[in-house]
Structure formats: structure tokens, C-alpha cells
Amino acid sequence: MLENLPYKKYILHNANNQSLSPQILESYANFIILEHPKINSTTIRYFYSFFYTFYLLLTLNPKLIVVHWASRLYQNIPLSLWGKRVIVHTMGGDIDKTQDYWGKKKFFVDRLLKAARVISVKSVFMQEMLQGHNSELKDKIMLLSWG
């Protein structure tokens, strides 16, 4: 659905040291793909990702920011500053206390979710999970099944 927007569209492939396959790159023919360099150190990769995301937000000044997976750690700080332009697609593991939603990740996820304009979830179960974390999120949450 984003392909039809009359703007330049960018995809920032997250710094997870996995290259996008040729098939995926081909499917994003109407997008400009920005990839992080391969950085093996997790700490350096997180800091690089923070600064690169902040730089892109300043230079591109996007009208809409779609974030896939809410547990992006340091990236969530600059993304939350542009929160009114942010839609966050949660995936379960990033908001589940038995998976990624604990420790320092919880702080960064909460910061982004509180700042975001819209939060999508794939099920009623995930919607209830998020509302259990913070009842203030209730009006932002939209049920959007992808399948």
C-alpha cells in the first residue's frame, strides 16, 4: 500500500548483518534501499544505527515513518522524536514479556510506543498484551492482520 504514495520512499534495512536477497530487493523496485554496513560488534552496530537513523531523519524529513518491530533499542530514541509521523508494526516478540520486552529493551520499546501515532498489532491477544503494559496506548492500537 505504500507504493502508491506520491513521495520518495526509503527502506532502511536494519543493522542485523543480514543482506537482503535479490528477490526482496527486486520486490522493492519503487523504493530506495538503504542498508547498514556489516558491523559484527553489537554495541558498535547499535550506536551506528542510532546516529545513522538520526541523520536520515534530519536530512530526509519524512512525512511518514513505518517501523517494523518495536525493539530497535537506540534507534527508538530519534524515531520517538518524530513520533507523530510514526506507525509501529509490532510483531509479538517485541512486546511479549517472555521474549524481547524486558530489561533495557522495555525502556526503548515503551519510549517509541508512547510517542508513535499508531501501533498495529496482528491479533486481539497482542492488543490486550499491549494494553496491559500501558492503558494509555489503547486509542493508538489498530488490529491489522497481515494474513
DSSP file with accessible surface (Angstrom, degrees, kcal/mol):
  #  RESIDUE AA STRUCTURE BP1 BP2  ACC     N-H-->O    O-->H-N    N-H-->O    O-->H-N    TCO  KAPPA ALPHA  PHI   PSI    X-CA   Y-CA   Z-CA
    1    1 A M    >         0   0  191      0, 0.0     3,-0.8     0, 0.0     4,-0.1   0.000 360.0 360.0 360.0 -23.0    0.0    0.0    0.0
    2    2 A L  G >   +     0   0   60      1,-0.2     3,-1.8     2,-0.2     0, 0.0   0.766 360.0  75.8 -74.1 -23.3    3.0    2.4    0.5
    3    3 A E  G 3  S+     0   0   90      1,-0.3    -1,-0.2     3,-0.1     6,-0.0   0.797  89.6  57.5 -58.5 -29.1    4.0    2.0   -3.2
    4    4 A N  G <  S+     0   0  145     -3,-0.8    -1,-0.3     2,-0.1    -2,-0.2   0.524  77.5 111.6 -83.6  -5.5    1.1    4.3   -4.2
    5    5 A L  S <  S-     0   0   60     -3,-1.8     2,-0.9    -4,-0.1     4,-0.0  -0.495  72.6-129.9 -68.8 139.0    2.2    7.2   -2.1
    6    6 A P  S    S+     0   0  112      0, 0.0     2,-0.3     0, 0.0    -1,-0.1  -0.097  76.6  88.4 -84.9  40.9    3.4   10.1   -4.3
    7    7 A Y  S    S-     0   0  118     -2,-0.9     2,-0.3    56,-0.0    -2,-0.1  -0.847  90.7 -86.0-126.9 166.8    6.7   10.6   -2.4
    8    8 A K        -     0   0  161     -2,-0.3     2,-0.5    23,-0.0    23,-0.1  -0.563  49.0-150.9 -67.8 136.5   10.2    9.2   -2.5
    9    9 A K        -     0   0   36     21,-0.4    23,-3.1    -2,-0.3     2,-0.4  -0.959  13.2-170.6-120.7 129.9   10.1    6.1   -0.4
   10   10 A Y  E     -a   32   0A  82     -2,-0.5     2,-0.5    21,-0.2    23,-0.2  -0.902  11.5-157.7-118.1 146.3   13.1    4.7    1.5
   11   11 A I  E     -a   33   0A  38     21,-2.6    23,-3.4    -2,-0.4     2,-0.9  -0.993   6.5-158.0-120.7 122.1   13.6    1.4    3.3
   12   12 A L  E     -a   34   0A  52     -2,-0.5     2,-0.4    21,-0.2    23,-0.2  -0.890  15.1-147.1 -98.5 103.8   16.3    1.4    6.0
   13   13 A H  E     -a   35   0A  33     21,-2.8    23,-0.9    -2,-0.9    -2,-0.0  -0.621  29.3-111.1 -72.7 123.3   17.2   -2.2    6.3
   14   14 A N        -     0   0   34     -2,-0.4     2,-2.3     1,-0.2     4,-0.3  -0.119  25.7-101.7 -63.7 157.2   18.1   -2.7    9.9
   15   15 A A  S    S+     0   0   10      1,-0.2    -1,-0.2    30,-0.1    34,-0.1  -0.430  76.5 124.4 -79.6  71.7   21.6   -3.4   11.1
   16   16 A N  S    S-     0   0   68     -2,-2.3    -1,-0.2     2,-0.2     3,-0.1   0.240  78.4-115.2-114.3  11.7   21.4   -7.1   11.7
   17   17 A N  S    S+     0   0   39     20,-0.2     2,-0.5     1,-0.2    -2,-0.1   0.688  78.4 121.4  64.0  20.4   24.3   -8.1    9.4
   18   18 A Q        -     0   0  134     -4,-0.3    -2,-0.2     0, 0.0    -1,-0.2  -0.967  57.1-137.8-114.8 123.8   21.9  -10.0    7.0
   19   19 A S        -     0   0  109     -2,-0.5     2,-0.3    -3,-0.1    16,-0.0  -0.431  24.0-108.4 -74.7 151.4   21.9   -8.8    3.4
   20   20 A L        -     0   0   26     -2,-0.1    -1,-0.1     1,-0.1    15,-0.0  -0.621  36.7-116.2 -77.8 139.3   18.7   -8.6    1.6
   21   21 A S     >  -     0   0   40     -2,-0.3     4,-2.6     1,-0.1     5,-0.2  -0.331  22.5-111.8 -71.8 156.9   18.2  -11.2   -1.1
   22   22 A P  H  > S+     0   0   97      0, 0.0     4,-2.4     0, 0.0     5,-0.2   0.869 118.7  56.0 -56.7 -34.3   17.9  -10.3   -4.7
   23   23 A Q  H  > S+     0   0  139      2,-0.2     4,-1.8     1,-0.2     5,-0.1   0.914 109.0  45.2 -66.1 -41.8   14.3  -11.3   -4.7
   24   24 A I  H  > S+     0   0   71     -3,-0.2     4,-1.0     2,-0.2    -1,-0.2   0.934 112.5  51.1 -67.5 -44.3   13.5   -9.0   -1.8
   25   25 A L  H >< S+     0   0   65     -4,-2.6     3,-0.7     1,-0.2    -2,-0.2   0.915 109.9  50.6 -58.9 -41.0   15.4   -6.1   -3.5
   26   26 A E  H >< S+     0   0  157     -4,-2.4     3,-1.1     1,-0.2    -1,-0.2   0.881 104.2  57.5 -64.9 -36.3   13.5   -6.7   -6.7
   27   27 A S  H 3< S+     0   0   69     -4,-1.8     3,-0.3     1,-0.3    -1,-0.2   0.711 104.1  54.3 -69.4 -18.1   10.2   -6.6   -4.9
   28   28 A Y  T X<  +     0   0   89     -4,-1.0     3,-2.1    -3,-0.7    -1,-0.3  -0.161  66.7 136.1-104.9  40.1   11.1   -3.1   -3.6
   29   29 A A  T <  S+     0   0   80     -3,-1.1    -1,-0.2     1,-0.3    -2,-0.1   0.797  70.8  52.5 -60.5 -29.1   11.7   -1.7   -7.0
   30   30 A N  T 3  S+     0   0   95     -3,-0.3   -21,-0.4     2,-0.1     2,-0.3   0.267 102.3  76.0 -91.7  12.4    9.8    1.6   -6.2
   31   31 A F  S <  S-     0   0   31     -3,-2.1     2,-0.6   -23,-0.1   -21,-0.2  -0.884  79.0-124.7-120.8 153.7   11.8    2.2   -3.0
   32   32 A I  E     -a   10   0A  74    -23,-3.1   -21,-2.6    -2,-0.3     2,-0.5  -0.884  31.5-145.1 -95.3 119.7   15.3    3.4   -2.3
   33   33 A I  E     -a   11   0A  45     -2,-0.6     2,-0.5   -23,-0.2   -21,-0.2  -0.782  15.3-171.4 -93.2 124.9   17.0    0.8   -0.2
   34   34 A L  E     -a   12   0A  33    -23,-3.4   -21,-2.8    -2,-0.5     2,-0.4  -0.970   9.4-170.1-113.1 123.4   19.5    2.0    2.4
   35   35 A E  E     -a   13   0A  79     -2,-0.5   -21,-0.1   -23,-0.2   -20,-0.1  -0.919  20.5-124.5-117.6 144.2   21.5   -0.7    4.1
   36   36 A H        -     0   0   18    -23,-0.9   -20,-0.1    -2,-0.4     3,-0.0  -0.498  36.4-105.8 -73.8 150.9   23.7   -0.6    7.1
   37   37 A P        -     0   0   63      0, 0.0     2,-0.6     0, 0.0   -20,-0.2  -0.363  45.4 -88.6 -70.6 160.5   27.3   -1.8    6.6
   38   38 A K        +     0   0  154    -21,-0.1     2,-0.4   -22,-0.1   -23,-0.0  -0.623  53.4 174.4 -73.4 117.6   28.2   -5.2    8.1
   39   39 A I        -     0   0   30     -2,-0.6     6,-0.1     1,-0.1    -3,-0.0  -0.980  18.0-166.4-127.7 115.9   29.3   -4.5   11.7
   40   40 A N        +     0   0  126     -2,-0.4     2,-0.5     4,-0.0    -1,-0.1   0.845  66.9  85.2 -75.3 -33.0   30.0   -7.5   13.9
   41   41 A S     >  -     0   0   52      1,-0.2     4,-2.8     2,-0.1     5,-0.2  -0.576  67.4-153.8 -73.5 119.5   30.1   -5.8   17.2
   42   42 A T  H  > S+     0   0   62     -2,-0.5     4,-2.6     1,-0.2     5,-0.2   0.916  93.3  51.2 -60.3 -43.5   26.6   -5.5   18.5
   43   43 A T  H  > S+     0   0   87      2,-0.2     4,-2.2     1,-0.2    -1,-0.2   0.944 113.3  43.3 -61.7 -47.7   27.4   -2.4   20.6
   44   44 A I  H  > S+     0   0  102      1,-0.2     4,-3.0     2,-0.2     5,-0.2   0.910 113.1  53.7 -65.4 -39.7   29.0   -0.5   17.7
   45   45 A R  H  X S+     0   0   33     -4,-2.8     4,-2.6     1,-0.2    -2,-0.2   0.922 108.9  48.8 -61.4 -42.7   26.2   -1.6   15.4
   46   46 A Y  H  X S+     0   0   68     -4,-2.6     4,-2.0     2,-0.2    -1,-0.2   0.917 114.0  45.4 -63.5 -44.4   23.6   -0.2   17.8
   47   47 A F  H  X S+     0   0   97     -4,-2.2     4,-2.3     2,-0.2     5,-0.2   0.919 113.1  49.7 -67.5 -41.7   25.4    3.1   18.1
   48   48 A Y  H  X S+     0   0   81     -4,-3.0     4,-3.1     1,-0.2     5,-0.3   0.942 110.3  51.3 -59.2 -44.8   25.9    3.3   14.4
   49   49 A S  H  X S+     0   0    4     -4,-2.6     4,-2.4    -5,-0.2     5,-0.2   0.891 108.2  52.3 -61.4 -40.6   22.3    2.6   13.8
   50   50 A F  H  X S+     0   0   44     -4,-2.0     4,-2.4     2,-0.2    -1,-0.2   0.966 114.7  40.6 -58.5 -52.9   21.3    5.4   16.3
   51   51 A F  H  X S+     0   0  131     -4,-2.3     4,-2.7     2,-0.2    -2,-0.2   0.900 115.8  49.6 -68.0 -39.4   23.4    8.0   14.5
   52   52 A Y  H  X S+     0   0   49     -4,-3.1     4,-2.7    -5,-0.2    -1,-0.2   0.929 112.3  48.0 -66.8 -42.5   22.5    6.9   11.0
   53   53 A T  H  X S+     0   0    6     -4,-2.4     4,-2.5    -5,-0.3    -2,-0.2   0.938 113.0  48.4 -61.7 -45.4   18.8    6.9   11.8
   54   54 A F  H  X S+     0   0   68     -4,-2.4     4,-2.3    -5,-0.2    -2,-0.2   0.931 111.6  50.1 -61.4 -43.9   19.0   10.3   13.4
   55   55 A Y  H  X S+     0   0  135     -4,-2.7     4,-2.7     1,-0.2     5,-0.3   0.930 111.4  48.2 -59.7 -46.8   21.0   11.6   10.4
   56   56 A L  H  X S+     0   0   20     -4,-2.7     4,-2.9     1,-0.2     5,-0.5   0.902 109.9  51.9 -63.7 -40.5   18.4   10.2    7.9
   57   57 A L  H  X S+     0   0   10     -4,-2.5     4,-1.4    -5,-0.2    -1,-0.2   0.913 113.5  45.0 -63.0 -40.2   15.5   11.7    9.9
   58   58 A L  H  < S+     0   0  103     -4,-2.3    -2,-0.2    -5,-0.2    -1,-0.2   0.918 120.7  37.5 -68.7 -43.7   17.2   15.1    9.8
   59   59 A T  H  < S+     0   0   75     -4,-2.7    -2,-0.2    -5,-0.2    -3,-0.2   0.864 124.9  36.5 -81.4 -35.2   18.2   15.1    6.2
   60   60 A L  H  < S-     0   0   66     -4,-2.9    -3,-0.2    -5,-0.3    -2,-0.2   0.732  81.7-158.7 -89.3 -25.1   15.1   13.4    4.7
   61   61 A N     <  -     0   0   94     -4,-1.4    -4,-0.1    -5,-0.5    -3,-0.1   0.928  22.6-148.7  44.8  62.6   12.5   14.9    7.0
   62   62 A P        -     0   0   32      0, 0.0     3,-0.1     0, 0.0    -1,-0.1  -0.225  20.6-150.8 -67.0 148.1   10.0   12.1    6.3
   63   63 A K  S    S+     0   0  142      1,-0.3     2,-0.4    23,-0.0    -2,-0.1   0.754  87.9  23.1 -82.2 -30.6    6.2   12.7    6.3
   64   64 A L        -     0   0   72      2,-0.0     2,-0.5    22,-0.0    -1,-0.3  -0.999  65.1-166.8-140.2 136.2    5.6    9.1    7.4
   65   65 A I  E     -b   86   0B  20     20,-3.1    22,-2.8    -2,-0.4     2,-0.6  -0.987   4.8-164.6-126.3 119.5    7.8    6.6    9.2
   66   66 A V  E     -b   87   0B  55     -2,-0.5     2,-0.5    20,-0.2    22,-0.2  -0.927   7.3-164.5-106.7 120.4    6.8    3.0    9.3
   67   67 A V  E     -b   88   0B  11     20,-3.2    22,-3.4    -2,-0.6     2,-0.6  -0.922   5.0-157.6-109.0 122.4    8.7    1.0   11.9
   68   68 A H  E    S+b   89   0B  99     -2,-0.5    22,-0.2    20,-0.2    20,-0.1  -0.909  72.5  12.3-101.3 116.4    8.6   -2.8   11.7
   69   69 A W  S    S-     0   0   63     20,-2.9    21,-0.2    -2,-0.6    -1,-0.2   0.729  71.5-136.9  84.4 114.5    9.4   -4.4   15.1
   70   70 A A  S    S+     0   0    0      1,-0.2     2,-1.4    -3,-0.1     3,-0.2   0.602  83.8  82.9 -81.4 -12.0    9.4   -2.1   18.1
   71   71 A S        +     0   0    3      1,-0.2    -1,-0.2    41,-0.1    38,-0.1  -0.417  45.5 131.3 -95.9  66.3   12.5   -3.3   19.9
   72   72 A R    >   -     0   0   73     -2,-1.4     3,-1.7     1,-0.3    -1,-0.2   0.256  48.2-157.4 -97.2   8.9   15.1   -1.3   17.9
   73   73 A L  G >  S+     0   0    2      1,-0.3     3,-2.1    -3,-0.2     4,-0.4  -0.213  73.5  15.0  51.9-119.8   16.9   -0.1   21.1
   74   74 A Y  G >  S+     0   0   47      1,-0.3     3,-1.2     2,-0.2    -1,-0.3   0.759 120.0  66.1 -62.5 -26.5   18.8    3.1   20.4
   75   75 A Q  G <> S+     0   0   13     -3,-1.7     4,-2.0     1,-0.2    -1,-0.3   0.812  89.9  68.6 -60.4 -28.8   17.1    3.7   17.1
   76   76 A N  H <> S+     0   0    0     -3,-2.1     4,-2.1     1,-0.2    -1,-0.2   0.756  88.0  65.5 -65.6 -23.0   13.9    4.3   19.1
   77   77 A I  H <> S+     0   0   49     -3,-1.2     4,-1.2    -4,-0.4    -1,-0.2   0.989 109.3  33.7 -65.8 -58.2   15.3    7.5   20.6
   78   78 A P  H  > S+     0   0    0      0, 0.0     4,-0.9     0, 0.0     3,-0.5   0.916 117.8  55.9 -65.3 -35.5   15.4    9.5   17.3
   79   79 A L  H >< S+     0   0   13     -4,-2.0     3,-0.9     1,-0.2    -2,-0.2   0.899 104.1  54.0 -60.8 -37.7   12.3    7.7   16.0
   80   80 A S  H >< S+     0   0   12     -4,-2.1     3,-1.5     1,-0.2    -1,-0.2   0.810  99.0  62.2 -68.9 -25.8   10.4    8.8   19.1
   81   81 A L  H 3< S+     0   0  107     -4,-1.2    -1,-0.2    -3,-0.5     3,-0.2   0.775 109.5  41.2 -68.0 -25.5   11.3   12.4   18.4
   82   82 A W  T X< S+     0   0   39     -4,-0.9     3,-2.6    -3,-0.9    -1,-0.3   0.024  82.5 135.3-102.6  24.3    9.4   12.1   15.1
   83   83 A G  G X   +     0   0    4     -3,-1.5     3,-1.9     1,-0.3    34,-1.0   0.747  58.1  63.2 -50.4 -37.0    6.6   10.2   16.9
   84   84 A K  G 3  S+     0   0  132      1,-0.3    -1,-0.3    -3,-0.2    32,-0.1   0.664 107.7  45.7 -67.8 -11.6    3.7   12.0   15.4
   85   85 A R  G <  S+     0   0   90     -3,-2.6   -20,-3.1   -21,-0.1     2,-0.4   0.326  96.4 104.6-105.1   3.7    4.8   10.7   12.0
   86   86 A V  E <   -b   65   0B   0     -3,-1.9    31,-1.8    -4,-0.2    32,-1.6  -0.761  43.5-175.2-102.3 132.2    5.4    7.1   13.2
   87   87 A I  E     -bc  66 118B  45    -22,-2.8   -20,-3.2    -2,-0.4     2,-0.5  -0.992  17.5-157.0-113.0 126.2    3.4    3.9   12.7
   88   88 A V  E     -bc  67 119B   0     30,-2.5    32,-3.1    -2,-0.5     2,-0.8  -0.926   6.2-157.8-109.4 123.5    4.8    1.0   14.6
   89   89 A H  E     -bc  68 120B  33    -22,-3.4   -20,-2.9    -2,-0.5     2,-0.2  -0.892  16.8-157.3 -96.6 107.5    4.1   -2.6   13.4
   90   90 A T        -     0   0    0     30,-2.2    32,-0.1    -2,-0.8    36,-0.0  -0.540  10.3-163.2 -83.6 154.8    4.6   -4.8   16.5
   91   91 A M        -     0   0   49     -2,-0.2     2,-0.7    30,-0.1    -1,-0.1   0.363  40.0-107.7-121.3   2.3    5.3   -8.5   15.9
   92   92 A G  S >> S+     0   0   12      1,-0.1     4,-1.2    34,-0.1     3,-1.1  -0.451 109.8  67.7 105.2 -63.5    4.7  -10.1   19.3
   93   93 A G  T 34 S+     0   0    6     -2,-0.7     7,-2.4     1,-0.3     8,-0.6   0.833  97.7  55.6 -61.1 -30.4    8.2  -10.9   20.4
   94   94 A D  T 34 S+     0   0    0      1,-0.2    -1,-0.3     6,-0.2    15,-0.1   0.677 118.5  32.1 -78.9 -13.8    9.0   -7.2   20.8
   95   95 A I  T <4 S+     0   0    0     -3,-1.1     2,-0.5     6,-0.1    -2,-0.2   0.383  94.8 101.8-120.3   2.4    6.0   -6.7   23.2
   96   96 A D    ><> -     0   0   33     -4,-1.2     3,-2.1    -3,-0.1     5,-1.8  -0.779  63.2-147.1 -93.2 124.4    5.9  -10.0   24.9
   97   97 A K  T 3 5S+     0   0  129     -2,-0.5    -1,-0.1     1,-0.3    -4,-0.0   0.726  99.8  57.3 -62.6 -22.3    7.5  -10.0   28.4
   98   98 A T  T 3 5S+     0   0  119      4,-0.0    -1,-0.3     2,-0.0    -5,-0.1   0.513 119.2  28.0 -86.4  -3.4    8.6  -13.6   27.9
   99   99 A Q  T < 5S-     0   0  101     -3,-2.1    -5,-0.1    -7,-0.2    -6,-0.1   0.334 132.2 -23.7-120.2-109.0   10.6  -12.6   24.8
  100  100 A D  T   5S+     0   0   45     -7,-2.4     2,-1.9     1,-0.1    -6,-0.2   0.630 105.0  92.9 -86.8 -15.6   12.2   -9.2   24.0
  101  101 A Y  S   <S+     0   0    4     -5,-1.8     2,-0.3    -8,-0.6    -1,-0.1  -0.481  71.0  78.8 -86.6  73.6   10.0   -6.9   26.2
  102  102 A W  S >> S+     0   0  163     -2,-1.9     3,-1.0    -4,-0.1     4,-0.8  -0.975  78.0  11.7-162.3 168.0   12.2   -6.8   29.3
  103  103 A G  H >> S-     0   0   51     -2,-0.3     4,-0.9     1,-0.2     3,-0.6  -0.198 125.5 -16.3  58.3-142.0   15.3   -5.1   30.7
  104  104 A K  H 3> S+     0   0  118      1,-0.2     4,-1.6     2,-0.2    -1,-0.2   0.808 133.6  65.0 -68.8 -26.4   16.7   -2.2   28.8
  105  105 A K  H <> S+     0   0   51     -3,-1.0     4,-2.9     1,-0.2     5,-0.3   0.898  95.4  59.2 -61.8 -36.7   14.6   -3.2   25.7
  106  106 A K  H <X S+     0   0   84     -4,-0.8     4,-2.9    -3,-0.6     5,-0.3   0.922 103.3  51.9 -57.8 -43.9   11.4   -2.4   27.6
  107  107 A F  H  X S+     0   0  122     -4,-0.9     4,-2.1     1,-0.2    -1,-0.2   0.941 113.8  42.4 -58.6 -48.5   12.5    1.2   28.2
  108  108 A F  H  X S+     0   0   17     -4,-1.6     4,-2.0     2,-0.2    -2,-0.2   0.888 114.9  49.5 -69.6 -39.6   13.2    1.8   24.5
  109  109 A V  H  X S+     0   0    0     -4,-2.9     4,-2.9     2,-0.2     5,-0.2   0.949 111.8  49.1 -63.3 -47.3   10.1    0.0   23.3
  110  110 A D  H  X S+     0   0   21     -4,-2.9     4,-2.5    -5,-0.3     5,-0.2   0.901 108.5  53.9 -59.4 -41.7    7.9    1.9   25.7
  111  111 A R  H  X S+     0   0   93     -4,-2.1     4,-1.4    -5,-0.3    -1,-0.2   0.937 113.1  42.2 -59.1 -46.5    9.5    5.2   24.6
  112  112 A L  H  X S+     0   0    0     -4,-2.0     4,-2.2     2,-0.2    -2,-0.2   0.935 114.3  50.0 -67.7 -45.3    8.7    4.5   20.9
  113  113 A L  H  < S+     0   0    1     -4,-2.9    -2,-0.2     1,-0.2    -1,-0.2   0.894 110.3  50.3 -64.0 -38.3    5.2    3.2   21.6
  114  114 A K  H  < S+     0   0  110     -4,-2.5    -1,-0.2    -5,-0.2    -2,-0.2   0.861 116.2  42.5 -66.8 -33.6    4.2    6.2   23.7
  115  115 A A  H  < S+     0   0   24     -4,-1.4   -29,-0.2    -5,-0.2    -2,-0.2   0.775  93.6 100.8 -84.0 -26.7    5.5    8.6   21.0
  116  116 A A     <  -     0   0    0     -4,-2.2   -32,-0.2    -5,-0.1   -29,-0.1  -0.186  64.9-144.0 -63.7 150.8    4.0    6.8   18.0
  117  117 A R  S    S+     0   0  153    -31,-1.8     2,-0.4   -34,-1.0   -30,-0.2   0.876  85.5  17.0 -77.7 -41.7    0.8    8.0   16.3
  118  118 A V  E     -c   87   0B  37    -32,-1.6   -30,-2.5     2,-0.0     2,-0.4  -0.993  60.6-165.1-136.2 142.4   -0.4    4.4   15.5
  119  119 A I  E     -cd  88 141B   0     21,-2.4    23,-2.9    -2,-0.4     2,-0.4  -0.996  13.9-155.9-124.8 124.4    0.6    1.0   16.8
  120  120 A S  E     -cd  89 142B   4    -32,-3.1   -30,-2.2    -2,-0.4     2,-0.3  -0.799   9.9-174.8-101.5 145.8   -0.6   -2.0   14.8
  121  121 A V  E     - d   0 143B   0     21,-2.2    23,-3.4    -2,-0.4   -30,-0.1  -0.929  24.9-138.5-130.6 157.7   -1.0   -5.5   16.2
  122  122 A K  S    S+     0   0   79     -2,-0.3     2,-0.3    21,-0.2    25,-0.1   0.525  80.2  21.4 -95.8  -7.1   -1.8   -8.7   14.4
  123  123 A S  S  > S-     0   0   41      1,-0.1     4,-2.0    22,-0.1     5,-0.1  -0.988  73.5-111.8-154.8 163.0   -4.3  -10.2   17.0
  124  124 A V  H  > S+     0   0   76     -2,-0.3     4,-2.8     1,-0.2     5,-0.2   0.875 117.7  59.7 -63.7 -36.9   -6.7   -9.4   19.8
  125  125 A F  H  > S+     0   0  140      1,-0.2     4,-2.1     2,-0.2    -1,-0.2   0.932 107.1  44.7 -57.4 -46.2   -4.2  -11.2   22.1
  126  126 A M  H  > S+     0   0   17      2,-0.2     4,-2.5     1,-0.2    -1,-0.2   0.878 110.9  54.7 -67.5 -36.2   -1.4   -8.8   21.2
  127  127 A Q  H  X S+     0   0   49     -4,-2.0     4,-2.3     1,-0.2    -2,-0.2   0.941 110.4  45.3 -61.3 -45.8   -3.8   -5.8   21.6
  128  128 A E  H  X S+     0   0  118     -4,-2.8     4,-1.8     2,-0.2    -2,-0.2   0.871 110.3  55.2 -66.4 -36.0   -4.6   -7.0   25.1
  129  129 A M  H  X S+     0   0   31     -4,-2.1     4,-1.3    -5,-0.2    -2,-0.2   0.945 110.4  45.2 -61.5 -47.7   -1.0   -7.6   25.9
  130  130 A L  H  X S+     0   0    0     -4,-2.5     4,-1.8     1,-0.2     3,-0.4   0.904 111.1  51.9 -63.6 -43.2   -0.1   -4.0   24.9
  131  131 A Q  H  < S+     0   0   53     -4,-2.3    -1,-0.2     1,-0.2    -2,-0.2   0.837 105.7  57.1 -64.1 -29.4   -3.0   -2.5   26.8
  132  132 A G  H  < S+     0   0   64     -4,-1.8    -1,-0.2     1,-0.2     3,-0.2   0.827 106.1  49.9 -68.6 -31.1   -1.7   -4.5   29.8
  133  133 A H  H  < S-     0   0   38     -4,-1.3     2,-0.2    -3,-0.4    -2,-0.2   0.881 135.6  -4.4 -71.4 -41.4    1.6   -2.8   29.5
  134  134 A N    ><  -     0   0   24     -4,-1.8     3,-1.7     1,-0.1    -1,-0.3  -0.784  54.2-157.7-159.6 110.9    0.1    0.7   29.3
  135  135 A S  G >  S+     0   0   98      1,-0.3     3,-1.4    -2,-0.2     4,-0.2   0.727  90.8  72.4 -65.9 -20.1   -3.6    1.6   29.2
  136  136 A E  G 3  S+     0   0  153      1,-0.3     3,-0.4     2,-0.1    -1,-0.3   0.702  87.8  63.9 -67.3 -18.3   -2.7    5.0   27.6
  137  137 A L  G X> S+     0   0    3     -3,-1.7     3,-2.0    -7,-0.2     4,-1.0   0.641  74.0  97.4 -78.8 -12.7   -1.9    3.1   24.4
  138  138 A K  G X4 S+     0   0  127     -3,-1.4     3,-0.7     1,-0.3    -1,-0.2   0.835  81.3  48.3 -49.2 -45.9   -5.4    1.9   23.9
  139  139 A D  G 34 S+     0   0  157     -3,-0.4    -1,-0.3    -4,-0.2    -2,-0.1   0.651 111.0  52.2 -74.5 -13.7   -6.5    4.6   21.4
  140  140 A K  G <4 S+     0   0   44     -3,-2.0   -21,-2.4    -4,-0.2     2,-0.3   0.629  86.4 100.4 -91.8 -18.4   -3.4    4.2   19.3
  141  141 A I  E <<  -d  119   0B  15     -4,-1.0     2,-0.4    -3,-0.7   -21,-0.2  -0.564  48.2-175.7 -82.4 129.7   -3.7    0.4   18.8
  142  142 A M  E     -d  120   0B 112    -23,-2.9   -21,-2.2    -2,-0.3     2,-0.6  -0.991  24.9-130.5-123.8 131.9   -5.1   -0.9   15.5
  143  143 A L  E     +d  121   0B  90     -2,-0.4     2,-0.4   -23,-0.2   -21,-0.2  -0.696  35.4 168.1 -80.4 119.0   -5.8   -4.5   14.8
  144  144 A L        -     0   0   67    -23,-3.4     2,-0.4    -2,-0.6   -21,-0.1  -0.823  17.9-162.4-139.3  94.3   -4.2   -5.2   11.4
  145  145 A S        -     0   0   84     -2,-0.4   -23,-0.1     1,-0.1   -22,-0.1  -0.651   2.3-163.1 -78.4 130.0   -3.9   -8.9   10.4
  146  146 A W              0   0  115     -2,-0.4    -1,-0.1     1,-0.1   -24,-0.0   0.535 360.0 360.0 -88.7 -10.9   -1.4   -9.3    7.6
  147  147 A G              0   0  111    -25,-0.1    -1,-0.1     0, 0.0    -2,-0.0   0.565 360.0 360.0-118.7 360.0   -2.5  -12.7    6.5
